[in-house]
Amino acid sequence: MQKPSPDNPDVTLITPTSPMSTPTHGGRAKCLQRLVRLDLPVPRTVALSFASVHQIASDYRPDVSGILSEFDSNALLCVRPSSEDPDWGGPGAVLNIGMNDARYVALCDQIGTPAATEIYLRFVMNYAIDVARLDAEAFDEIEGEGHDALTEALQIYEEEAEEPFPQDPAVQLAEILRSMARAWEGTTARLLRQAKGAPVDAGLGLVVQ
């Protein structure tokens, strides 16, 4: 997968002239492009097409470094689903991608320790349960608050995943894209969509902001 560019319609930086449509990139991506065309303050966004997301679900690793190069190196990102019809559902958004130990220290200085701790803790829990597919009950045992709870959550993640919580934003983004793509392609999700009138081959786009 190539870096976002006007010549690569599968991974596209949303601009007024980007080649995208609802049937190829989903309604959210197309709506964001309309807002960009109206010169409204839309966050910088990279859109992944249905074809691209389908490849990712099949174990194709996207060029996350190319995607990340479109954003400030200190930015915290989110990934949101972009289906052709919002009534068909989709995986939940993942926020604060790029949060790690180093970013946590910086955020403590910028917005205060309590707020930075809450952001990091929520991201660790979200990533652990929805991306790494760890047992949610393991995190129910967290008893502390604030920094103590964050430390405990990171320890539980390492024990359950048998590896430390990923600190590289590229690794985080790659795993999140794959998790969301596979969630859409899953049998249960497919049956639920079809019950709502979606075609069997309904695609999912993703937007990174």
N, C-alpha and C positions, 0 to 999 in steps of 0.2 A: 504494500500500500504506500502510495507516495505522499509527500508533503502536500498540505492543502494548496491549491492553485486554481486559477480560472480554467486550466486545461485538464483538471482532474475532477470530474463531476461527482465522484463517489465520496470524496472527503473535501469539503468546500468551505472556505471562509465566507460567511454570509456578507455579501455586499449588495448594492442595488442591482447589479448586473449578473450576479452569480447564477449559473445554470441549475435551477432547481424548481421542483413543482411538488404539489401535494402527493401525487401518485408515486413519486420517486424518493422524496425526503420526508414526507409526512406533513400534517397540518401545522404543528408547532414551528417547524423550520420555515415553512412558507409564510406563516403569520409574522415571524420575526423579520423576514425579508421585507414584508410590506411596511412594517414599522420603520425599518432602516430607510426605505424609500421615502417615507414621510419626514425623514431627518429627525426622528425622535431619539432620545438617549438610550439606545439599545446596547447592552453589554456586548463586548466582542464575542462572537460566536462561531464555532466551527461545526458544520453539519455533516453527519455521516449518513449516506444513503441507505435505502433498503438493501441494495446489493452488497454494500460494504458490511453492514451488520450481519447479514446472512453468512458472509465469509468468516467473520469473527466467530460466529456460533459454531462454525466447522473447524475451529482451532487455528484459523489464520490470525497471526499476530499483527496488529496494525502498527504503523509507524508512529508510535506515541511521541517520540522525540520531535517529529515533525509537527504534530498537533500542538505539543507544549510550546514549541518555538513561536507560536502565534500569540502567546500570552506573556505577560510580565513574569519573570522568574519567581517572584514572591507571591504571585496571585494564588488564592484558594479557588479551586474550580468546582463546578457541579456538572453532572451529566443528567439530562432529562430525556424521557422517551418522546418520540414524535411519530405517532401512528397516523395512518390515513384518516381514521375516524376516531376521535377521542372516546367515543362510547365503547370501543373495543378493548379498552383498558391498556395495561402495559406495566412493566416493572416500575417500582417507585424510584423517584429521583435520589441520587446520592450527592450529598453536599460536602463542602470543605475538603475536597481532594487536594493533596499536597501538604496536609497537616502532618507534621512529624516532630521529633524532639527539638530540632533546631528552630523550626517555625514556631513551636510552642514558646520557647525562650524569648524569641523576638516579640511575639504577641503579648506575652506577660508585661513587657515594657511598654507596649503600645496601648493596650486596652485594659490592663490590669490582670492579675493572676486569676481571680475567680472567673471572669468571662473567658479568658484563654483556656483555662482548665475545662470549662463546660464544653467549649467547642471541640477540643481534642478528645475528651471522653465520649461525646456523642458520635464523633467520627469513628473512633475505635470500635464502639459497640455496633454501629451501623455496618461497618466493614466486616467485622467478625461474623455477624449473624446473616447478613444479606449477601455478602460477597464470598467470604471464606466458608460460609455454610457451617459454622460451628454451632454447637448446641447452645441455644439461648439460655437454658436453665443454668448453665455453668456461670453465667454472669449475674444470675439472681442472688448469688451468694455474697456479692460485694456489700460490705457493711459500712465502709468508711464514706467520707464525703470529700469533695474538693480534690486536692492533690493526692490524698491517700487512696481515694476511689480510682483515680486515673492510674496510679502505680499498680493497684491490684488488677485493674482491667487489662493492663499491658502484660502482667504476669500470667493471668488466666489465658490470654490469647496465646502466649508463647507455649504454655503447657498443652493447650488443646490442639494448636496447629503444629506443634513440634518445631517451631521456628519463630524468631522474633517478629514483632509487628513490622511490616515493610515500611522503610523510611524513604525510599526512592519514589518521588511522585510519578515517574514513568511506570514503575511496577504497579503502583496503586491504580493508575488510570487504565493500564492494560487489563488488569484483573477485573476492574469494574465494568469496562466495556464488554468483556467476555461474559461476565456473570449476567448482565442485563440482556445481552444477545441470546444467551442460552435459555434464560427465563422465558423469553418470548417464544422461542422455538419448542419449548417443552410441551408434552402431550396434554397436560391439564390446561395450560394456558390456551393452547390451540382449540380444545373442545369448548372452553368458555367463550372464546371469540366467536366460534361458529354458532353457538347458541344465541349470540347477539346479532347474527346475520353477516358476520365477516366471511370472506372467501377463504378457502383452505390455505391458499398461498399468500395471505395478507402479510405485508411486510412491516418492519419497524425501522424507523430512522432514530438516530440519537443526536442530541445537540450538546456540545461541550461549551460551557460559558465560564 
